[in-house]
Amino acid sequence: MGDKSKAPVATKEHQIGKVFGSIVNDVKNGMVASKHESAVDIELNFESVALSEKGIPLFSKSSNQSQMQIRLATRVLPDVDR
């Protein structure tokens, strides 16, 4: 984890929660499809997040912005039918 050499990912999503939720759902679906039986740790780092005047995180260049870093992390557990 934490490979800083990778290029940043650009997305047109306007809500960070939607981006993170989409990644978590993709991982869960992949775990089910591959019958993965171990926990998976996910960490998503937004190194530079633009904020609107109202403090809403944006992914576009608009007027009057400040910068911040956001880190989201979770552990996805496999669904085990017992």
Secondary structure in CASP SS format (residue, H / E / C, confidence):
PFRMAT SS
TARGET T0000
AUTHOR 0000-0000-0000
METHOD secondary structure of the structure
MODEL  1
M C 1.00
G C 1.00
D C 1.00
K C 1.00
S C 1.00
K C 1.00
A C 1.00
P C 1.00
V C 1.00
A C 1.00
T C 1.00
K C 1.00
E C 1.00
H C 1.00
Q C 1.00
I H 1.00
G H 1.00
K H 1.00
V H 1.00
F H 1.00
G H 1.00
S H 1.00
I H 1.00
V H 1.00
N H 1.00
D H 1.00
V H 1.00
K H 1.00
N H 1.00
G H 1.00
M H 1.00
V H 1.00
A H 1.00
S H 1.00
K C 1.00
H C 1.00
E C 1.00
S C 1.00
A C 1.00
V E 1.00
D E 1.00
I E 1.00
E E 1.00
L E 1.00
N E 1.00
F E 1.00
E E 1.00
S E 1.00
V E 1.00
A E 1.00
L E 1.00
S C 1.00
E C 1.00
K C 1.00
G C 1.00
I C 1.00
P E 1.00
L E 1.00
F C 1.00
S C 1.00
K C 1.00
S C 1.00
S C 1.00
N C 1.00
Q C 1.00
S C 1.00
Q E 1.00
M E 1.00
Q E 1.00
I E 1.00
R E 1.00
L E 1.00
A E 1.00
T E 1.00
R E 1.00
V E 1.00
L C 1.00
P C 1.00
D C 1.00
V C 1.00
D C 1.00
R C 1.00
END
